[in-house]
Amino acid sequence: MALQGTLQDFGALETFQLIALQQKTGTLEITLGNTRRPFVFENGLLLAAHEAPLKAEDPLVRFLLETGYLKDEDVRVWLSFPSPQPVDPVDPLARLTDMSEDDVVTAYDAFLQTTLDEILTWHRGRFQFHSGKVGIPSKLVGPWKIEGLLMESMRRLDELADLQAVELPPGMIPKLALKARGHGFEDRNQRALVKRIDGRRSLQDLTDGSALACYDLYQALRQLRDEGHVELAEWIPACLWVQTLWRQRSRWRAALYIVGAAACLTGMTLGVQAFLRSQPSPWPLRDTFSFLSHEGELARRAYAAAQLLEVYKLRNGHYPQDHAALVEDGLLRAATEDEYRRWRLAWIVRDGGEAYRWDVGSSGARSQPTAAARSGVGVTPAGRDSLREAN
């Protein structure tokens, strides 16, 4: 049976139900990033949820260590034991450690429920089912009907969501009371939780780094709180003015959002301005000129030149051919002539000197008339007609 896909398209719950319904035999592998969880099935029944052979970093080993079933030396003996015949890694536990067969069954049932709780919360990842013969099943644990385990996990997850929303928000920080220090807790989950509480980490931090199920940890925490062994404190920032805002965050939240948005917008604006200043100017005449200042200066010079053209015509009866004619007539200095040429400010005389049109950028620096030429500043009617023809 070829079965593979993503959890976005086909969830873990539906995948388990499909394998059980069709009574398939093989191994289902579900992965999320570098995390991998195997599930071994035979005729639709779940046989195991651990790797074979086991390693020290596998979830089952970490679970038995954190719940106190095993110690570090027990794990070393267990994982290095040379079995004379192929057996499931779980079976030698009762012979190599202090765990009884009942302890092995109880611990594995809790581990299996923890693993299913974790898988059902994955909304991303991939799954692949390898059909075919499976390894030697355990003589102590299993098989299980997956449907009952899935229903129990769904109930636990629903109750966990209610606990987080009402009684125990994930941001709360648990702290041990004085009477809890040195107290011997009988419940394994409570002992595991007390070892992790340091008064600084939140519930979210405690559950994220634990091999136990979030549901079991929250149930243990609620019982410890009700018995007075654990106190829950809300996280408060160290800075005094931040504490004031934090305690009144419902009142200040909207204002903080506005201030944050304004700060982001201001930062973006300043960043864009800094970037534009760091780039070379697109206007070759003066690097410090912007586009508007360049066009304004060009319009001013065109207006002044138009006045000189009109004066020249009143004296000589026609418009001058170029800048040199203005210089010869005493209307333009040689330095000003060079400046006009740098600005590409030129004109073309037509109709025997009776009219002219602007030819700004004739040298190739500008292909279109400037704003001064387009607006007809200082241009005679004949010049404006010629300008419209040129455009």
C-alpha positions in Angstrom: 0.0 0.0 0.0 1.6 3.3 -1.1 0.4 6.0 1.4 2.3 9.3 1.7 1.5 13.0 1.8 1.5 16.1 4.0 -0.4 16.7 7.2 -1.9 19.8 5.7 -3.8 17.7 3.1 -4.4 14.6 5.2 -4.2 14.9 9.0 -2.6 12.4 11.3 -6.1 11.4 12.7 -7.4 10.5 9.3 -4.2 8.6 8.5 -4.4 6.4 11.6 -8.1 5.7 11.0 -7.4 4.7 7.4 -4.7 2.2 8.4 -6.9 0.7 11.1 -9.9 0.5 8.9 -8.1 -1.3 6.1 -6.2 -3.5 8.6 -2.8 -2.8 7.1 0.6 -4.1 8.3 3.6 -1.9 8.1 5.3 1.2 9.6 3.9 4.7 9.5 6.5 7.4 9.8 5.4 11.0 10.6 8.1 13.7 10.4 8.1 17.4 11.3 11.4 19.0 10.5 14.1 16.8 12.1 11.6 15.2 14.5 10.5 11.7 13.5 7.9 9.4 15.1 7.4 5.8 14.0 4.2 3.7 14.5 4.2 -0.1 13.8 1.0 -1.7 12.8 -0.1 -5.4 12.2 -3.5 -6.1 10.7 -4.6 -2.6 11.7 -3.5 -2.9 15.4 -0.8 -0.7 16.8 2.2 -2.7 18.0 4.8 -0.1 19.0 5.7 3.6 18.8 9.5 3.4 19.3 12.6 2.9 17.2 14.4 -0.4 17.0 17.2 -0.4 18.1 16.8 2.4 20.7 19.2 5.2 21.3 19.8 7.4 24.3 18.1 10.5 22.7 14.9 8.6 21.6 11.6 9.8 23.1 10.9 6.6 24.9 14.3 6.7 26.8 13.8 10.4 27.7 10.3 9.7 28.9 11.4 6.8 31.2 14.3 9.0 32.6 12.1 12.0 33.3 9.3 10.1 34.9 11.8 8.4 37.2 11.3 4.8 36.0 15.0 4.6 35.0 18.3 6.2 36.1 21.2 7.0 33.9 23.1 3.8 34.8 20.0 1.8 34.1 19.8 3.3 30.6 23.4 2.5 29.9 22.9 -1.1 30.9 19.7 -1.4 29.0 20.9 0.0 25.7 24.2 -1.9 25.8 22.7 -5.3 26.7 23.7 -7.9 24.0 20.6 -10.0 23.5 21.3 -13.6 22.3 18.2 -13.6 20.1 16.1 -10.9 18.4 13.7 -9.3 20.9 11.8 -6.0 21.1 13.9 -3.5 23.1 11.1 -3.0 25.6 11.1 -6.6 26.8 14.5 -6.7 28.6 13.5 -3.8 30.9 11.9 -6.0 33.5 15.1 -8.2 33.7 17.8 -5.5 33.5 16.2 -2.8 35.7 14.1 -2.4 38.9 11.0 -2.0 36.7 8.4 -4.8 37.1 6.4 -6.0 34.1 3.4 -4.0 35.4 5.7 -0.9 35.5 6.7 -1.5 31.9 3.1 -1.8 30.7 2.0 1.3 32.7 5.0 3.4 31.6 4.6 2.4 27.9 0.9 3.1 27.9 1.6 6.6 29.2 4.4 7.1 26.7 2.1 6.0 23.8 -0.6 8.4 24.9 2.0 11.2 25.2 3.2 10.5 21.6 -0.3 10.5 20.2 -1.1 13.8 22.0 2.0 15.3 20.3 1.2 14.0 16.9 -2.4 15.2 16.9 -1.2 18.8 17.5 1.0 18.7 14.4 -0.6 20.6 11.5 2.5 20.6 9.4 4.8 17.8 8.4 4.8 14.7 6.2 3.8 11.0 6.6 4.7 7.9 4.8 3.5 4.3 5.3 5.9 1.4 4.5 3.8 -1.7 4.1 5.2 -5.2 4.6 6.6 -7.4 7.4 7.4 -5.8 10.7 9.9 -6.7 13.4 9.4 -8.9 16.4 6.5 -7.6 18.5 6.9 -7.1 22.2 5.7 -9.8 24.6 4.9 -7.3 27.4 3.1 -4.3 25.7 0.5 -4.1 23.0 -1.3 -4.5 20.7 -3.7 -1.6 21.0 -6.7 -0.5 19.0 -5.8 2.9 17.7 -9.3 4.2 17.7 -9.6 4.2 21.5 -6.2 5.9 22.0 -7.1 8.6 19.5 -10.4 9.3 21.2 -8.6 9.6 24.6 -6.0 12.0 23.1 -8.7 14.2 21.6 -10.4 14.4 25.1 -7.1 15.2 26.7 -6.3 18.0 24.2 -9.7 19.5 24.6 -9.4 19.6 28.4 -5.9 21.0 28.1 -7.1 23.9 25.9 -9.7 24.7 28.6 -7.1 24.6 31.3 -4.8 27.0 29.4 -7.7 29.4 28.6 -9.2 29.6 32.0 -7.1 28.3 34.9 -3.5 28.0 33.9 -2.4 30.4 31.1 0.9 29.4 29.5 2.5 32.7 30.4 2.2 32.1 34.2 5.4 31.3 36.1 5.1 28.6 38.8 7.1 28.9 42.0 7.6 26.3 44.7 6.1 27.1 48.1 8.3 26.6 51.2 6.4 23.5 52.3 7.1 21.8 48.9 10.8 21.9 49.4 12.0 18.5 50.5 8.5 17.0 50.2 8.3 13.5 48.7 5.6 13.4 46.0 4.2 10.0 45.1 2.9 11.0 41.7 5.7 10.6 39.1 4.4 13.5 37.0 4.4 15.8 40.0 8.0 14.8 40.8 9.1 15.4 37.2 7.4 18.8 37.2 8.8 19.9 40.6 12.4 19.2 39.3 11.8 21.5 36.4 10.3 24.5 38.3 12.9 27.1 39.0 10.8 30.2 39.5 11.9 31.8 36.3 10.5 29.8 33.4 6.9 30.0 32.4 4.5 27.1 31.9 5.1 27.3 28.2 8.9 26.9 28.7 8.4 24.0 31.1 6.2 22.0 28.7 8.2 22.7 25.6 11.4 21.1 27.0 9.7 18.1 28.6 9.3 14.6 27.4 6.0 14.3 29.2 2.6 15.3 27.8 1.4 18.8 28.3 -1.9 17.5 29.6 -0.2 15.4 32.3 2.0 18.3 33.4 -0.9 20.7 33.6 -2.9 18.2 35.6 0.0 17.7 38.0 0.4 21.5 38.3 -3.2 22.0 39.1 -3.1 19.4 41.9 0.1 21.0 43.3 -1.5 24.4 43.2 -4.6 23.2 44.9 -2.5 21.5 47.7 -0.5 24.7 48.2 2.8 23.3 47.0 3.1 25.7 44.0 2.3 29.3 43.6 1.6 30.9 40.2 2.9 34.4 39.5 2.3 36.6 36.5 5.4 37.7 34.7 6.2 41.4 35.4 9.0 43.3 33.7 11.8 44.7 35.8 11.6 48.3 34.6 9.2 50.4 36.8 7.5 52.3 33.9 7.1 49.1 31.9 5.5 47.5 35.0 2.9 50.3 35.0 2.1 49.7 31.4 2.1 46.0 31.8 -0.4 46.0 34.7 -2.7 48.4 32.8 -2.1 46.7 29.4 -5.8 46.5 28.6 -6.0 50.2 28.8 -2.7 51.0 27.1 -2.7 48.3 24.4 -4.3 50.4 21.7 -2.0 53.4 22.4 1.0 51.1 22.4 0.0 49.7 19.0 -0.4 53.2 17.6 3.0 54.3 18.9 4.6 51.2 17.6 3.1 51.7 14.1 4.2 55.3 14.1 7.7 54.3 15.1 7.9 51.8 12.3 6.6 54.3 9.8 9.1 56.9 11.0 11.9 54.4 10.8 11.0 53.4 7.3 10.8 57.0 6.2 14.2 57.9 7.6 15.7 54.8 6.1 14.4 55.7 2.6 15.7 59.2 3.0 19.1 58.0 4.1 19.2 55.6 1.1 18.3 58.3 -1.4 21.0 60.6 0.1 23.6 57.9 -0.3 22.9 57.5 -4.0 24.5 59.8 -6.7 22.3 62.5 -8.1 20.6 61.8 -11.4 21.0 65.5 -12.4 24.5 66.0 -13.8 24.6 69.8 -13.6 24.7 70.1 -9.8 24.7 67.0 -7.5 22.9 68.8 -4.7 20.0 69.9 -6.9 16.8 67.9 -6.8 14.6 67.6 -9.8 12.2 70.4 -8.8 15.0 72.9 -8.0 16.7 72.0 -11.3 13.6 72.7 -13.3 12.9 75.9 -11.4 16.4 77.3 -12.0 16.1 76.4 -15.7 12.8 78.2 -16.0 14.3 81.3 -14.4 17.2 81.3 -16.8 14.9 80.8 -19.8 12.8 83.7 -18.7 15.8 86.0 -18.5 17.1 84.8 -21.9 13.7 85.5 -23.4 13.8 89.1 -22.2 17.3 89.5 -23.9 15.9 88.0 -27.1 13.1 90.6 -27.1 15.5 93.5 -26.5 17.8 92.3 -29.3 14.9 92.2 -31.7 13.8 95.7 -30.8 17.4 96.9 -31.6 18.0 94.9 -34.7 14.6 94.0 -36.1 15.1 90.3 -35.8 16.0 87.6 -33.2 19.6 86.6 -32.7 20.9 83.4 -34.2 22.9 82.3 -31.1 24.5 83.4 -27.9 27.4 85.0 -29.7 25.1 87.6 -31.3 23.9 88.6 -27.8 27.5 88.9 -26.6 28.4 91.1 -29.6 25.4 93.4 -29.0 26.5 93.8 -25.4 23.4 92.1 -23.9 25.3 89.0 -22.6 28.6 88.6 -20.9 31.0 85.8 -22.1 30.8 84.1 -18.7 27.0 84.1 -18.8 27.1 82.7 -22.3 29.2 79.8 -21.1 26.7 79.2 -18.3 23.8 79.2 -20.7 25.6 76.7 -22.9 26.2 74.4 -19.8 22.5 74.5 -19.1 21.7 73.5 -22.8 19.6 76.7 -23.1 19.4 77.4 -26.9 16.9 78.4 -29.5 16.3 78.1 -33.3 15.5 81.2 -35.3 12.8 80.8 -38.0 11.1 82.9 -40.7 14.1 85.1 -41.4 14.5 86.1 -37.8 10.8 86.9 -37.2 10.2 84.0 -34.8 12.1 81.4 -32.8 11.5 78.3 -30.8 13.3 76.9 -27.8 15.7 74.0 -28.4 16.7 73.2 -24.9 18.8 70.0 -24.8 19.7 70.0 -28.5 23.1 68.7 -27.6 21.6 65.4 -26.3 21.4 66.2 -22.6 17.7 66.7 -22.8 15.4 65.4 -25.5 12.3 67.3 -24.5 11.7 71.1 -23.8 11.9 72.1 -20.2 9.0 73.4 -18.1 9.9 77.0 -19.1 9.7 76.2 -22.8 6.4 74.2 -22.3 4.8 77.1 -20.4 5.9 79.6 -23.0 7.7 81.9 -20.5 9.3 84.8 -22.5 8.4 83.2 -25.8 6.7 85.3 -28.6 3.4 84.0 -30.1 5.3 82.9 -33.1 7.7 81.0 -30.8 4.9 79.3 -29.0 3.4 78.2 -32.3 6.7 76.7 -33.3 7.0 75.1 -29.9 3.6 73.3 -30.4 4.7 72.1 -33.8 7.9 70.7 -32.3 6.0 68.8 -29.6 
